[in-house]
Amino acid sequence: MVQIAASTERCNGVTFVSAILTNDRTTPQRVRLESTLEPVWPPRRNGVVVPEWDGERWQGRLEPDSRRGIGFASPAATINEPLRFVGAERAPDRAKINTRTIRSSLERWEPPAGVDGRR
């Protein structure tokens, strides 16, 4: 079974949502959640939205007997249930990695000043 423990904090007109997902099954699970707040400001890595987020929906892999934290922000007012459980199913043995996942994990790089002839 997958369990969700979510909390919210409101600061300067922004609601910050954090959640801990727990997978107590012995198999990896693909979990789907949906924010009940709109709009959603998903986290970004190096300027790119993390690949698990698609609009108000989050889908990610939880390894067996593990916990994983997720979070996002929204200008919407705080409510008791900021996340809705959509579903969970056994995940394939290997997580698929797409170019968006790889790109979001890379550091931002620019050539040093003067290399391209501009200052």
Buried (B, 14 or more C-beta within 10 A) or exposed (E): EBEBEBEBEEEEEEBBBBBBBBBEBEEBBBBBBBBBBEEBBBEEBEEBBBBBBEEBBBBBBBBEEBEBEBBBBBEBEBEEEBBEBEEBEEBEEEEEEEEEBEEBEEEEEEEEEEEEEEE
